[in-house]
């Protein structure tokens, strides 16, 4: 099992959670579409060559985002990540994948 964490602008969070669940992420026993979210502020500065969804090149930006985390079976990780990348609005998707020992 893996724990996957992704950060997404708040207006896109529900659509992303739905895609994650449909791809098989967030299954715990007899429960599906399981996730945990917390809101925060993402900060970044797009550099030359970037094509930002939010903000302008060479200007600092901040966005209200949700951190969505969920578990995923090893065999589904590639497909779930692919679905996240299809739906996520950012050019560079902020995603972390951690091994679970439980």
Beta strands, then each sheet from edge to edge (+ up, - down):
strand 1: 2-9
strand 2: 36-45
strand 3: 60-72
strand 4: 95-99
sheet 1: 2+ 3- 1+ 4-
end
